[in-house]
Amino acid sequence: MFDSAAESGDSEDEWFFQSIRRYEDLLMYDVQGVISCAVFRNDSRLLLASSREHAHEVWELSVPEKLTAGPDAGLTKDRDFSLITAAYTPNRTKEMLVMNSKVVLSGPKGVCIYNIPSSSDPTDVMSHILDIRSDTVDATLTQSESSIYSATDVTNLTDFNFNTNKVSLLSSLPSQINREDRDNALSVSNIVYRSGKLYIGLSEKGITYVYELGTGKVIQEITAPDTSSGFWKVDISHDEKFVAFANSNGRVNVYDTRKLSEAVFDKKKEVQDHTISNHQIQFSPSGNLLSLSGYSKLVEVFDVSENSDGAEVFCHDGHRGEQISTILTHLWHPSQSKLVFSADDMGTLQAWRFK
């Protein structure tokens, strides 16, 4: 299912040899299908959702030991991804989460759950076990310790409790949003869970509502400097010190949540197609590094820590094929420092660790 991606031409060979000075690790693979999203199950397992023509699949892959063994491990036995389990899905997957041995998928027909077989199970096929909801199209997802939250707008945000298998509507949220926003900008681009709170980003405006689950109240409203246009996405650092906004017109801002009056990071990206919405903004597990993708073939990494000047610390330019136009998804490894996985719109998966 995987083939090592072969680079051809003198310029590609030159780039590859030059990259040795920039990367600790750099692995490239061609995948049969375009990867729409990815999530780590644990440090050594990665789940991918891919589509090709009319076939849609979810794969559980083992992460190459070469990437996790450490720099002093010497030769490693496992130097490639290997397929552990898989499933066909009726439709493409927009977002995906993993909770224990279950994978939660969001797509055109709603939100559903598949079971991931254990290593002792004779089958290697994930099985559909439950539909959480069928009233949404491409809902965004996030998870707490015991619940899955999904929404397309602020009026249909729901909580699915894994312990009780019950779905409940967070009905107190819409009434706490001012009338203008309720009437004109209800769509949710993404939700982030942190420490008992949901950070709910509106797609049509650079506004994030901080909803405290324990009290059912919106305790804070965080606004980007320019909320007039573009498709907005948001991420929150794991320690909740920073909130990052990025829109489809190329505006990127990061704020210290303790001092929202002035951005600690402000950048304007060049955007060729102003209708894009596959841009991504992600904080590293440490919270000090911010990664951007979806504006071009590049994945850029910036230092947004308190004592930095927001300088770019790395730019991954390994997605180099002429037919490639953009990066569809990227994610940080949950525990390996400076290790990032990225996938482009031609089905190339790359794993890279920068120096």
C-alpha atoms as a printed R data frame, in Angstrom:
    type eleno elety resid chain resno       x       y       z
1   ATOM     1    CA   MET     A     1   0.000   0.000   0.000
2   ATOM     2    CA   PHE     A     2   2.998   2.279   0.461
3   ATOM     3    CA   ASP     A     3   5.892   2.979  -1.871
4   ATOM     4    CA   SER     A     4   8.868   5.138  -1.107
5   ATOM     5    CA   ALA     A     5   8.490   8.394  -3.019
6   ATOM     6    CA   ALA     A     6  11.207   8.650  -5.626
7   ATOM     7    CA   GLU     A     7  12.571  12.116  -6.349
8   ATOM     8    CA   SER     A     8  13.866  12.608  -9.885
9   ATOM     9    CA   GLY     A     9  15.954  15.232 -11.656
10  ATOM    10    CA   ASP     A    10  19.159  16.998 -10.727
11  ATOM    11    CA   SER     A    11  17.378  19.756  -8.790
12  ATOM    12    CA   GLU     A    12  15.476  17.247  -6.660
13  ATOM    13    CA   ASP     A    13  18.631  15.274  -5.953
14  ATOM    14    CA   GLU     A    14  20.400  18.475  -4.978
15  ATOM    15    CA   TRP     A    15  17.552  19.442  -2.652
16  ATOM    16    CA   PHE     A    16  17.594  15.999  -1.043
17  ATOM    17    CA   PHE     A    17  21.313  16.123  -0.260
18  ATOM    18    CA   GLN     A    18  21.042  19.687   1.031
19  ATOM    19    CA   SER     A    19  18.183  18.632   3.279
20  ATOM    20    CA   ILE     A    20  20.491  16.303   5.198
21  ATOM    21    CA   ARG     A    21  21.898  19.382   6.924
22  ATOM    22    CA   ARG     A    22  18.434  20.608   7.926
23  ATOM    23    CA   TYR     A    23  16.651  17.455   9.063
24  ATOM    24    CA   GLU     A    24  17.253  14.878  11.748
25  ATOM    25    CA   ASP     A    25  14.755  12.603   9.966
26  ATOM    26    CA   LEU     A    26  12.987  12.859   6.634
27  ATOM    27    CA   LEU     A    27  10.760  10.053   5.315
28  ATOM    28    CA   MET     A    28   8.474  10.218   2.269
29  ATOM    29    CA   TYR     A    29   5.730   7.835   1.206
30  ATOM    30    CA   ASP     A    30   3.197   7.693  -1.598
31  ATOM    31    CA   VAL     A    31  -0.267   6.775  -0.357
32  ATOM    32    CA   GLN     A    32  -3.034   5.281  -2.489
33  ATOM    33    CA   GLY     A    33  -5.492   8.104  -1.980
34  ATOM    34    CA   VAL     A    34  -5.686  11.690  -0.840
35  ATOM    35    CA   ILE     A    35  -5.405  12.070   2.934
36  ATOM    36    CA   SER     A    36  -8.147  14.282   4.362
37  ATOM    37    CA   CYS     A    37  -7.203  14.076   8.038
38  ATOM    38    CA   ALA     A    38  -4.991  12.219  10.489
39  ATOM    39    CA   VAL     A    39  -4.779  11.642  14.240
40  ATOM    40    CA   PHE     A    40  -2.454   9.777  16.588
41  ATOM    41    CA   ARG     A    41  -3.922   6.915  18.593
42  ATOM    42    CA   ASN     A    42  -0.755   6.801  20.696
43  ATOM    43    CA   ASP     A    43   2.960   7.392  20.197
44  ATOM    44    CA   SER     A    44   3.335   4.432  17.837
45  ATOM    45    CA   ARG     A    45  -0.017   4.363  16.004
46  ATOM    46    CA   LEU     A    46  -1.310   6.828  13.418
47  ATOM    47    CA   LEU     A    47  -4.770   6.847  11.857
48  ATOM    48    CA   LEU     A    48  -5.322   8.276   8.374
49  ATOM    49    CA   ALA     A    49  -8.536   8.921   6.445
50  ATOM    50    CA   SER     A    50  -8.076   8.802   2.677
51  ATOM    51    CA   SER     A    51 -10.169   8.864  -0.491
52  ATOM    52    CA   ARG     A    52  -9.507   7.838  -4.077
53  ATOM    53    CA   GLU     A    53 -12.228   8.128  -6.710
54  ATOM    54    CA   HIS     A    54 -15.278   6.593  -4.994
55  ATOM    55    CA   ALA     A    55 -13.429   4.609  -2.320
56  ATOM    56    CA   HIS     A    56 -13.053   6.010   1.184
57  ATOM    57    CA   GLU     A    57 -10.947   4.350   3.875
58  ATOM    58    CA   VAL     A    58  -9.556   4.725   7.376
59  ATOM    59    CA   TRP     A    59  -6.215   3.079   8.168
60  ATOM    60    CA   GLU     A    60  -4.393   2.413  11.405
61  ATOM    61    CA   LEU     A    61  -0.653   2.473  10.733
62  ATOM    62    CA   SER     A    62   2.368   1.715  12.846
63  ATOM    63    CA   VAL     A    63   4.787   4.630  13.048
64  ATOM    64    CA   PRO     A    64   8.279   3.609  11.858
65  ATOM    65    CA   GLU     A    65  10.564   2.726  14.744
66  ATOM    66    CA   LYS     A    66  13.194   4.829  12.996
67  ATOM    67    CA   LEU     A    67  11.229   7.926  14.051
68  ATOM    68    CA   THR     A    68  10.645   6.987  17.688
69  ATOM    69    CA   ALA     A    69  13.754   5.021  18.708
70  ATOM    70    CA   GLY     A    70  15.931   8.083  19.282
71  ATOM    71    CA   PRO     A    71  19.196   9.302  17.700
72  ATOM    72    CA   ASP     A    72  21.385   6.749  19.524
73  ATOM    73    CA   ALA     A    73  19.356   3.677  18.597
74  ATOM    74    CA   GLY     A    74  21.514   2.749  15.609
75  ATOM    75    CA   LEU     A    75  19.932   0.546  12.964
76  ATOM    76    CA   THR     A    76  16.241  -0.099  13.503
77  ATOM    77    CA   LYS     A    77  14.175  -3.004  12.231
78  ATOM    78    CA   ASP     A    78  11.046  -1.042  11.377
79  ATOM    79    CA   ARG     A    79  11.829   1.784   8.951
80  ATOM    80    CA   ASP     A    80   8.485   2.040   7.142
81  ATOM    81    CA   PHE     A    81   4.806   2.428   7.929
82  ATOM    82    CA   SER     A    82   2.867  -0.820   8.125
83  ATOM    83    CA   LEU     A    83  -0.878  -1.325   7.974
84  ATOM    84    CA   ILE     A    84  -2.433  -2.668  11.190
85  ATOM    85    CA   THR     A    85  -6.197  -2.316  10.650
86  ATOM    86    CA   ALA     A    86  -8.454  -0.613   8.114
87  ATOM    87    CA   ALA     A    87 -12.074   0.059   7.181
88  ATOM    88    CA   TYR     A    88 -14.066   1.212   4.196
89  ATOM    89    CA   THR     A    89 -16.372   4.128   4.984
90  ATOM    90    CA   PRO     A    90 -19.449   5.157   2.967
91  ATOM    91    CA   ASN     A    91 -18.208   8.724   2.543
92  ATOM    92    CA   ARG     A    92 -15.094  10.838   2.885
93  ATOM    93    CA   THR     A    93 -14.011  11.781   6.402
94  ATOM    94    CA   LYS     A    94 -13.641  15.452   7.325
95  ATOM    95    CA   GLU     A    95 -12.414  15.028  10.904
96  ATOM    96    CA   MET     A    96 -11.443  12.102  13.099
97  ATOM    97    CA   LEU     A    97 -10.796  11.445  16.799
98  ATOM    98    CA   VAL     A    98  -9.625   8.392  18.722
99  ATOM    99    CA   MET     A    99 -10.876   7.434  22.175
100 ATOM   100    CA   ASN     A   100  -9.501   4.171  23.568
101 ATOM   101    CA   SER     A   101 -10.333   1.475  20.992
102 ATOM   102    CA   LYS     A   102 -12.869   3.613  19.109
103 ATOM   103    CA   VAL     A   103 -12.443   6.023  16.225
104 ATOM   104    CA   VAL     A   104 -15.002   8.803  15.753
105 ATOM   105    CA   LEU     A   105 -15.567  10.050  12.199
106 ATOM   106    CA   SER     A   106 -17.302  13.173  10.940
107 ATOM   107    CA   GLY     A   107 -18.441  13.471   7.336
108 ATOM   108    CA   PRO     A   108 -21.317  14.346   4.981
109 ATOM   109    CA   LYS     A   109 -23.758  11.948   6.698
110 ATOM   110    CA   GLY     A   110 -23.071  12.949  10.311
111 ATOM   111    CA   VAL     A   111 -20.893  11.583  13.118
112 ATOM   112    CA   CYS     A   112 -20.311   7.880  13.717
113 ATOM   113    CA   ILE     A   113 -18.075   5.466  15.642
114 ATOM   114    CA   TYR     A   114 -15.986   2.537  14.430
115 ATOM   115    CA   ASN     A   115 -14.379  -0.084  16.642
116 ATOM   116    CA   ILE     A   116 -10.629  -0.735  16.289
117 ATOM   117    CA   PRO     A   117  -9.914  -4.464  16.767
118 ATOM   118    CA   SER     A   118  -7.355  -5.485  19.343
119 ATOM   119    CA   SER     A   119  -4.133  -7.284  18.500
120 ATOM   120    CA   SER     A   120  -5.695 -10.571  19.654
121 ATOM   121    CA   ASP     A   121  -8.738 -10.140  17.425
122 ATOM   122    CA   PRO     A   122  -8.629 -12.461  14.382
123 ATOM   123    CA   THR     A   123  -9.986  -9.698  12.131
124 ATOM   124    CA   ASP     A   124  -8.024  -6.649  11.053
125 ATOM   125    CA   VAL     A   125 -11.085  -4.711   9.920
126 ATOM   126    CA   MET     A   126 -12.582  -1.788  11.855
127 ATOM   127    CA   SER     A   127 -16.332  -2.182  12.229
128 ATOM   128    CA   HIS     A   128 -19.084   0.426  12.350
129 ATOM   129    CA   ILE     A   129 -20.840   0.232  15.710
130 ATOM   130    CA   LEU     A   130 -22.823   3.427  16.284
131 ATOM   131    CA   ASP     A   131 -24.163   6.594  14.673
132 ATOM   132    CA   ILE     A   132 -23.883   9.486  17.125
133 ATOM   133    CA   ARG     A   133 -25.830  11.967  15.019
134 ATOM   134    CA   SER     A   134 -27.107  12.271  11.458
135 ATOM   135    CA   ASP     A   135 -28.297  15.892  11.514
136 ATOM   136    CA   THR     A   136 -24.980  17.504  10.554
137 ATOM   137    CA   VAL     A   137 -22.724  17.743   7.510
138 ATOM   138    CA   ASP     A   138 -18.966  17.822   8.122
139 ATOM   139    CA   ALA     A   139 -19.226  18.656  11.814
140 ATOM   140    CA   THR     A   140 -16.089  19.706  13.652
141 ATOM   141    CA   LEU     A   141 -14.985  17.517  16.574
142 ATOM   142    CA   THR     A   142 -13.103  17.691  19.841
143 ATOM   143    CA   GLN     A   143 -12.868  15.415  22.870
144 ATOM   144    CA   SER     A   144 -12.541  15.530  26.635
145 ATOM   145    CA   GLU     A   145 -11.688  12.636  28.919
146 ATOM   146    CA   SER     A   146 -15.160  11.095  28.559
147 ATOM   147    CA   SER     A   147 -17.045  12.994  25.853
148 ATOM   148    CA   ILE     A   148 -17.028  13.840  22.162
149 ATOM   149    CA   TYR     A   149 -18.237  17.324  21.212
150 ATOM   150    CA   SER     A   150 -19.450  18.061  17.692
151 ATOM   151    CA   ALA     A   151 -20.988  21.054  15.939
152 ATOM   152    CA   THR     A   152 -21.484  22.851  12.665
153 ATOM   153    CA   ASP     A   153 -22.790  26.025  14.326
154 ATOM   154    CA   VAL     A   154 -23.355  27.321  17.843
155 ATOM   155    CA   THR     A   155 -26.993  26.177  17.908
156 ATOM   156    CA   ASN     A   156 -26.247  22.445  17.470
157 ATOM   157    CA   LEU     A   157 -23.202  21.840  19.686
158 ATOM   158    CA   THR     A   158 -23.688  18.439  21.298
159 ATOM   159    CA   ASP     A   159 -21.977  16.298  23.924
160 ATOM   160    CA   PHE     A   160 -21.790  12.529  23.381
161 ATOM   161    CA   ASN     A   161 -20.870  10.829  26.673
162 ATOM   162    CA   PHE     A   162 -18.892   7.617  26.158
163 ATOM   163    CA   ASN     A   163 -19.868   6.253  29.575
164 ATOM   164    CA   THR     A   164 -23.628   6.563  29.025
165 ATOM   165    CA   ASN     A   165 -23.804   6.584  25.181
166 ATOM   166    CA   LYS     A   166 -26.118   9.595  25.454
167 ATOM   167    CA   VAL     A   167 -26.161  12.723  23.294
168 ATOM   168    CA   SER     A   168 -27.140  16.051  24.856
169 ATOM   169    CA   LEU     A   169 -27.446  19.496  23.301
170 ATOM   170    CA   LEU     A   170 -25.518  22.320  24.960
171 ATOM   171    CA   SER     A   171 -28.590  24.531  24.720
172 ATOM   172    CA   SER     A   172 -27.341  27.350  26.958
173 ATOM   173    CA   LEU     A   173 -24.687  28.454  24.455
174 ATOM   174    CA   PRO     A   174 -26.725  30.324  21.776
175 ATOM   175    CA   SER     A   175 -28.476  32.619  24.246
176 ATOM   176    CA   GLN     A   176 -25.130  33.877  25.557
177 ATOM   177    CA   ILE     A   177 -23.953  35.132  22.152
178 ATOM   178    CA   ASN     A   178 -24.897  38.657  21.136
179 ATOM   179    CA   ARG     A   179 -27.779  39.075  18.723
180 ATOM   180    CA   GLU     A   180 -25.688  40.261  15.761
181 ATOM   181    CA   ASP     A   181 -23.439  37.199  15.907
182 ATOM   182    CA   ARG     A   182 -26.368  34.849  16.351
183 ATOM   183    CA   ASP     A   183 -28.045  36.233  13.239
184 ATOM   184    CA   ASN     A   184 -25.041  36.571  10.953
185 ATOM   185    CA   ALA     A   185 -22.152  34.324  11.949
186 ATOM   186    CA   LEU     A   186 -23.198  31.059  13.549
187 ATOM   187    CA   SER     A   187 -20.901  28.646  11.709
188 ATOM   188    CA   VAL     A   188 -18.195  26.957  13.777
189 ATOM   189    CA   SER     A   189 -14.821  26.310  12.138
190 ATOM   190    CA   ASN     A   190 -13.351  24.210  14.935
191 ATOM   191    CA   ILE     A   191 -13.582  23.447  18.643
192 ATOM   192    CA   VAL     A   192 -10.680  22.903  21.032
193 ATOM   193    CA   TYR     A   193 -11.046  21.305  24.477
194 ATOM   194    CA   ARG     A   194  -8.742  22.417  27.275
195 ATOM   195    CA   SER     A   195  -9.116  21.894  31.058
196 ATOM   196    CA   GLY     A   196 -12.903  21.759  31.280
197 ATOM   197    CA   LYS     A   197 -13.475  24.460  28.666
198 ATOM   198    CA   LEU     A   198 -14.451  24.505  25.012
199 ATOM   199    CA   TYR     A   199 -12.814  27.105  22.791
200 ATOM   200    CA   ILE     A   200 -15.374  27.590  20.009
201 ATOM   201    CA   GLY     A   201 -14.088  29.377  16.910
202 ATOM   202    CA   LEU     A   202 -16.525  31.030  14.510
203 ATOM   203    CA   SER     A   203 -15.632  30.468  10.878
204 ATOM   204    CA   GLU     A   204 -17.005  33.716   9.454
205 ATOM   205    CA   LYS     A   205 -15.466  35.964  12.075
206 ATOM   206    CA   GLY     A   206 -12.234  35.849  14.047
207 ATOM   207    CA   ILE     A   207 -14.075  35.272  17.312
208 ATOM   208    CA   THR     A   208 -13.561  32.472  19.823
209 ATOM   209    CA   TYR     A   209 -15.967  31.852  22.698
210 ATOM   210    CA   VAL     A   210 -14.602  30.190  25.824
211 ATOM   211    CA   TYR     A   211 -17.395  27.985  27.163
212 ATOM   212    CA   GLU     A   212 -16.968  26.552  30.670
213 ATOM   213    CA   LEU     A   213 -18.564  23.118  30.742
214 ATOM   214    CA   GLY     A   214 -18.997  22.983  34.517
215 ATOM   215    CA   THR     A   215 -21.113  26.134  34.696
216 ATOM   216    CA   GLY     A   216 -22.540  26.168  31.173
217 ATOM   217    CA   LYS     A   217 -21.411  29.758  30.720
218 ATOM   218    CA   VAL     A   218 -19.384  31.682  28.186
219 ATOM   219    CA   ILE     A   219 -16.626  33.110  30.377
220 ATOM   220    CA   GLN     A   220 -14.584  34.915  27.732
221 ATOM   221    CA   GLU     A   221 -14.718  36.206  24.165
222 ATOM   222    CA   ILE     A   222 -11.433  36.422  22.261
223 ATOM   223    CA   THR     A   223 -11.418  38.435  19.045
224 ATOM   224    CA   ALA     A   224  -8.880  38.712  16.235
225 ATOM   225    CA   PRO     A   225  -7.975  42.253  15.063
226 ATOM   226    CA   ASP     A   226  -9.796  41.968  11.730
227 ATOM   227    CA   THR     A   227 -13.040  39.994  11.755
228 ATOM   228    CA   SER     A   228 -14.461  41.297   8.497
229 ATOM   229    CA   SER     A   229 -13.580  38.593   5.980
230 ATOM   230    CA   GLY     A   230 -12.098  35.178   5.364
231 ATOM   231    CA   PHE     A   231 -12.628  31.704   6.811
232 ATOM   232    CA   TRP     A   232 -11.149  31.587  10.321
233 ATOM   233    CA   LYS     A   233  -9.583  28.748  12.279
234 ATOM   234    CA   VAL     A   234  -8.231  28.741  15.813
235 ATOM   235    CA   ASP     A   235  -5.955  26.711  18.063
236 ATOM   236    CA   ILE     A   236  -5.125  26.928  21.761
237 ATOM   237    CA   SER     A   237  -1.756  25.958  23.199
238 ATOM   238    CA   HIS     A   238  -1.834  22.948  25.512
239 ATOM   239    CA   ASP     A   239  -1.009  25.121  28.541
240 ATOM   240    CA   GLU     A   240  -3.692  27.641  27.448
241 ATOM   241    CA   LYS     A   241  -1.205  30.524  27.403
242 ATOM   242    CA   PHE     A   242  -1.687  31.290  23.727
243 ATOM   243    CA   VAL     A   243  -4.589  31.487  21.286
244 ATOM   244    CA   ALA     A   244  -3.867  31.526  17.555
245 ATOM   245    CA   PHE     A   245  -6.088  32.774  14.727
246 ATOM   246    CA   ALA     A   246  -5.581  32.134  11.018
247 ATOM   247    CA   ASN     A   247  -7.888  33.037   8.156
248 ATOM   248    CA   SER     A   248  -8.117  32.069   4.516
249 ATOM   249    CA   ASN     A   249  -6.958  35.534   3.426
250 ATOM   250    CA   GLY     A   250  -3.585  34.911   5.089
251 ATOM   251    CA   ARG     A   251  -3.962  36.816   8.351
252 ATOM   252    CA   VAL     A   252  -2.312  35.004  11.292
253 ATOM   253    CA   ASN     A   253  -2.315  36.303  14.875
254 ATOM   254    CA   VAL     A   254  -1.302  34.854  18.232
255 ATOM   255    CA   TYR     A   255  -2.347  36.329  21.577
256 ATOM   256    CA   ASP     A   256  -1.252  35.705  25.127
257 ATOM   257    CA   THR     A   257  -4.521  34.776  26.845
258 ATOM   258    CA   ARG     A   258  -3.434  36.765  29.913
259 ATOM   259    CA   LYS     A   259  -2.994  39.954  27.843
260 ATOM   260    CA   LEU     A   260  -5.253  40.165  24.821
261 ATOM   261    CA   SER     A   261  -4.685  43.824  24.007
262 ATOM   262    CA   GLU     A   262  -1.698  43.199  21.724
263 ATOM   263    CA   ALA     A   263  -0.726  40.273  19.499
264 ATOM   264    CA   VAL     A   264   2.515  38.495  20.347
265 ATOM   265    CA   PHE     A   265   2.690  37.247  16.747
266 ATOM   266    CA   ASP     A   266   1.292  38.926  13.636
267 ATOM   267    CA   LYS     A   267   1.893  37.742  10.084
268 ATOM   268    CA   LYS     A   268   0.280  38.214   6.678
269 ATOM   269    CA   LYS     A   269   0.654  35.248   4.345
270 ATOM   270    CA   GLU     A   270   0.431  35.562   0.573
271 ATOM   271    CA   VAL     A   271  -2.598  33.663  -0.685
272 ATOM   272    CA   GLN     A   272  -3.197  32.898  -4.347
273 ATOM   273    CA   ASP     A   273  -6.679  31.431  -3.968
274 ATOM   274    CA   HIS     A   274  -8.806  33.426  -1.542
275 ATOM   275    CA   THR     A   275 -11.464  30.713  -1.409
276 ATOM   276    CA   ILE     A   276  -9.270  28.168   0.374
277 ATOM   277    CA   SER     A   277 -10.343  26.784   3.724
278 ATOM   278    CA   ASN     A   278  -7.913  23.899   4.207
279 ATOM   279    CA   HIS     A   279  -5.350  26.080   5.992
280 ATOM   280    CA   GLN     A   280  -4.270  24.721   9.372
281 ATOM   281    CA   ILE     A   281  -2.725  26.270  12.442
282 ATOM   282    CA   GLN     A   282  -1.313  23.994  15.164
283 ATOM   283    CA   PHE     A   283   0.594  24.461  18.404
284 ATOM   284    CA   SER     A   284   3.303  21.943  19.201
285 ATOM   285    CA   PRO     A   285   2.823  19.794  22.328
286 ATOM   286    CA   SER     A   286   5.248  22.105  24.161
287 ATOM   287    CA   GLY     A   287   3.153  25.118  23.161
288 ATOM   288    CA   ASN     A   288   6.083  27.299  22.126
289 ATOM   289    CA   LEU     A   289   6.085  26.431  18.425
290 ATOM   290    CA   LEU     A   290   3.329  27.261  15.968
291 ATOM   291    CA   SER     A   291   2.955  25.517  12.602
292 ATOM   292    CA   LEU     A   292   1.079  26.756   9.537
293 ATOM   293    CA   SER     A   293   0.033  24.931   6.369
294 ATOM   294    CA   GLY     A   294  -2.520  25.047   3.582
295 ATOM   295    CA   TYR     A   295  -1.484  28.355   2.024
296 ATOM   296    CA   SER     A   296   1.069  26.713  -0.284
297 ATOM   297    CA   LYS     A   297   3.223  23.585  -0.544
298 ATOM   298    CA   LEU     A   298   5.051  24.601   2.650
299 ATOM   299    CA   VAL     A   299   4.685  23.824   6.338
300 ATOM   300    CA   GLU     A   300   6.172  26.698   8.335
301 ATOM   301    CA   VAL     A   301   7.150  26.618  12.010
302 ATOM   302    CA   PHE     A   302   7.464  29.755  14.153
303 ATOM   303    CA   ASP     A   303   8.625  30.381  17.704
304 ATOM   304    CA   VAL     A   304   5.893  32.248  19.603
305 ATOM   305    CA   SER     A   305   7.310  31.899  23.122
306 ATOM   306    CA   GLU     A   306   7.353  34.952  25.383
307 ATOM   307    CA   ASN     A   307  11.007  35.798  24.799
308 ATOM   308    CA   SER     A   308  11.038  35.238  21.040
309 ATOM   309    CA   ASP     A   309  10.483  37.677  18.204
310 ATOM   310    CA   GLY     A   310   8.171  35.361  16.287
311 ATOM   311    CA   ALA     A   311  10.946  34.251  13.975
312 ATOM   312    CA   GLU     A   312  10.543  31.325  11.605
313 ATOM   313    CA   VAL     A   313  12.524  28.412  12.969
314 ATOM   314    CA   PHE     A   314  11.903  25.972  10.122
315 ATOM   315    CA   CYS     A   315  10.208  25.691   6.731
316 ATOM   316    CA   HIS     A   316   9.434  22.224   5.387
317 ATOM   317    CA   ASP     A   317   9.532  22.319   1.592
318 ATOM   318    CA   GLY     A   318   9.609  18.605   0.871
319 ATOM   319    CA   HIS     A   319   6.255  18.501  -0.961
320 ATOM   320    CA   ARG     A   320   7.814  19.391  -4.288
321 ATOM   321    CA   GLY     A   321   5.956  17.698  -7.145
322 ATOM   322    CA   GLU     A   322   4.705  19.926  -9.949
323 ATOM   323    CA   GLN     A   323   1.165  18.598  -9.532
324 ATOM   324    CA   ILE     A   324   1.109  19.376  -5.807
325 ATOM   325    CA   SER     A   325  -0.625  22.642  -4.965
326 ATOM   326    CA   THR     A   326  -1.130  22.611  -1.204
327 ATOM   327    CA   ILE     A   327  -0.835  20.771   2.113
328 ATOM   328    CA   LEU     A   328  -4.129  19.212   3.208
329 ATOM   329    CA   THR     A   329  -3.206  18.286   6.767
330 ATOM   330    CA   HIS     A   330  -0.309  18.238   9.199
331 ATOM   331    CA   LEU     A   331   0.098  17.243  12.837
332 ATOM   332    CA   TRP     A   332   2.746  17.111  15.537
333 ATOM   333    CA   HIS     A   333   3.810  13.829  17.086
334 ATOM   334    CA   PRO     A   334   2.387  13.745  20.639
335 ATOM   335    CA   SER     A   335   5.726  13.121  22.399
336 ATOM   336    CA   GLN     A   336   8.626  13.265  19.922
337 ATOM   337    CA   SER     A   337  10.236  16.696  19.853
338 ATOM   338    CA   LYS     A   338  10.175  18.562  16.514
339 ATOM   339    CA   LEU     A   339   8.588  15.615  14.684
340 ATOM   340    CA   VAL     A   340   5.807  16.567  12.254
341 ATOM   341    CA   PHE     A   341   3.708  14.592   9.748
342 ATOM   342    CA   SER     A   342   2.242  16.279   6.664
343 ATOM   343    CA   ALA     A   343   0.190  15.218   3.628
344 ATOM   344    CA   ASP     A   344  -0.379  17.019   0.329
345 ATOM   345    CA   ASP     A   345  -3.187  16.976  -2.235
346 ATOM   346    CA   MET     A   346  -1.455  14.344  -4.380
347 ATOM   347    CA   GLY     A   347  -1.390  11.691  -1.644
348 ATOM   348    CA   THR     A   348   2.197  12.058  -0.424
349 ATOM   349    CA   LEU     A   349   2.711  11.477   3.306
350 ATOM   350    CA   GLN     A   350   5.891  12.855   4.833
351 ATOM   351    CA   ALA     A   351   7.364  12.516   8.328
352 ATOM   352    CA   TRP     A   352  10.088  14.984   9.229
353 ATOM   353    CA   ARG     A   353  12.028  16.069  12.285
354 ATOM   354    CA   PHE     A   354  13.915  19.346  12.009
355 ATOM   355    CA   LYS     A   355  17.141  20.220  13.782
